[in-house]
Amino acid sequence: MRDMALRESADASHAEVACWLGESRSTIASRRQKGTLPPAVPTPWETWARTGDYPQANH
């Protein structure tokens, strides 16, 4: 849910996101620059939360 919330508030400042996550501003800036905050691809569980489609188990 955290990643989904970050995707929905993409215009939030580094300081705002740092406050929300309990991280330093520089950590957030670095992660955004690297493209790892939030991850570029939603997880199966995030997709489930948005669509209601239950993720299939990997066997």
Rosetta silent file (secondary structure, phi, psi, omega in degrees, C-alpha in Angstrom):
SEQUENCE: MRDMALRESADASHAEVACWLGESRSTIASRRQKGTLPPAVPTPWETWARTGDYPQANH
SCORE:     score description
SCORE:     0.000 S_00000001
   1 L     0.000  -32.419  179.734    0.000    0.000    0.000 S_00000001
   2 H   -59.765  -46.991 -178.218    2.933    2.319    0.689 S_00000001
   3 H   -62.030  -40.863  178.747    4.151    2.079   -2.901 S_00000001
   4 H   -61.853  -43.716  179.519    0.660    2.757   -4.207 S_00000001
   5 H   -62.990  -39.209  178.606    0.371    5.837   -1.991 S_00000001
   6 H   -67.281  -37.578  177.284    3.741    7.106   -3.227 S_00000001
   7 H   -64.972  -37.651 -178.981    2.706    6.608   -6.854 S_00000001
   8 H   -71.253  -22.156 -178.955   -0.505    8.549   -6.201 S_00000001
   9 L  -119.071   51.376 -175.627    1.446   11.471   -4.684 S_00000001
  10 L   -63.044  -21.640 -179.697    4.275   11.697   -7.187 S_00000001
  11 L   -89.948    4.703  177.552    4.435   15.476   -6.822 S_00000001
  12 L   -66.488  146.535 -179.272    5.155   15.277   -3.063 S_00000001
  13 L   -73.559  163.161  176.221    8.443   16.853   -2.011 S_00000001
  14 H   -58.715  -39.863 -178.710   11.428   14.848   -0.811 S_00000001
  15 H   -64.884  -40.455  178.572   10.853   16.309    2.655 S_00000001
  16 H   -63.808  -48.282 -179.197    7.199   15.201    2.725 S_00000001
  17 H   -64.048  -40.345  178.060    8.016   11.651    1.646 S_00000001
  18 H   -59.308  -41.828  178.653   10.924   11.491    4.111 S_00000001
  19 H   -63.946  -44.676 -179.245    8.553   12.475    6.912 S_00000001
  20 H   -62.139  -38.589 -174.243    5.978    9.859    5.866 S_00000001
  21 H   -97.109   -7.136 -178.447    8.548    7.056    5.693 S_00000001
  22 L    70.264   31.454  179.235   10.787    8.074    8.583 S_00000001
  23 L  -113.975  169.481  176.082   13.808    8.350    6.281 S_00000001
  24 L   -78.634  155.721  178.518   16.233   11.189    5.627 S_00000001
  25 H   -60.380  -40.122 -178.692   15.528   13.640    2.820 S_00000001
  26 H   -66.585  -34.437  176.740   18.779   12.678    1.095 S_00000001
  27 H   -64.005  -44.852  179.730   17.808    8.982    1.146 S_00000001
  28 H   -63.986  -44.184  178.916   14.490    9.774   -0.515 S_00000001
  29 H   -59.860  -42.780  179.718   16.173   11.998   -3.105 S_00000001
  30 H   -64.321  -45.082 -179.711   18.679    9.244   -3.900 S_00000001
  31 H   -65.058  -38.741  177.459   15.995    6.557   -4.228 S_00000001
  32 H   -66.225  -40.809  179.757   13.882    8.744   -6.499 S_00000001
  33 H   -62.503  -38.475  179.461   16.910    9.531   -8.673 S_00000001
  34 H   -77.773  -12.473 -179.076   17.662    5.802   -9.016 S_00000001
  35 L    81.220   21.107 -178.746   14.001    5.086   -9.803 S_00000001
  36 L  -105.399    3.780  178.549   13.512    2.795   -6.812 S_00000001
  37 L  -136.195  109.770  -12.221   11.029    4.924   -4.904 S_00000001
  38 L   -76.561  165.349  177.449    8.395    3.878   -5.564 S_00000001
  39 L   -55.164  145.425 -175.801    9.246    0.784   -7.598 S_00000001
  40 L   -66.589  -31.773 -176.447    8.374    1.257  -11.259 S_00000001
  41 L  -109.786  125.257  176.960    6.264   -1.906  -11.453 S_00000001
  42 L   -62.043  145.886  175.484    3.376   -2.492   -9.052 S_00000001
  43 L   -72.809  162.062  175.827    3.514   -5.721   -7.052 S_00000001
  44 H   -56.844  -34.425 -178.762    0.823   -8.355   -7.618 S_00000001
  45 H   -72.823  -32.854  174.917   -0.675   -7.371   -4.263 S_00000001
  46 H   -66.983  -42.081  176.998   -0.853   -3.711   -5.226 S_00000001
  47 H   -60.661  -42.030  176.819   -2.613   -4.693   -8.425 S_00000001
  48 H   -59.039  -43.952 -179.621   -5.014   -6.796   -6.343 S_00000001
  49 H   -62.803  -33.550 -179.312   -5.735   -3.805   -4.080 S_00000001
  50 H   -81.697  -36.972 -169.955   -6.558   -1.667   -7.108 S_00000001
  51 H  -111.699  -23.932 -176.246   -8.490   -4.189   -9.207 S_00000001
  52 L    87.185   -0.571  177.671   -9.679   -6.973   -6.917 S_00000001
  53 L   -81.027  112.999 -177.454   -7.984   -9.599   -9.105 S_00000001
  54 L   -67.221  128.717  179.871   -6.417  -12.112   -6.715 S_00000001
  55 L   -62.206  139.635  177.542   -2.763  -12.850   -7.645 S_00000001
  56 L   -77.996  140.211  178.072   -2.137  -16.355   -8.926 S_00000001
  57 L   -70.558  140.542  175.921    0.240  -18.492   -6.892 S_00000001
  58 L   -87.642  115.722  178.959    3.567  -19.298   -8.527 S_00000001
  59 L  -110.439    0.000    0.000    4.015  -23.067   -8.565 S_00000001
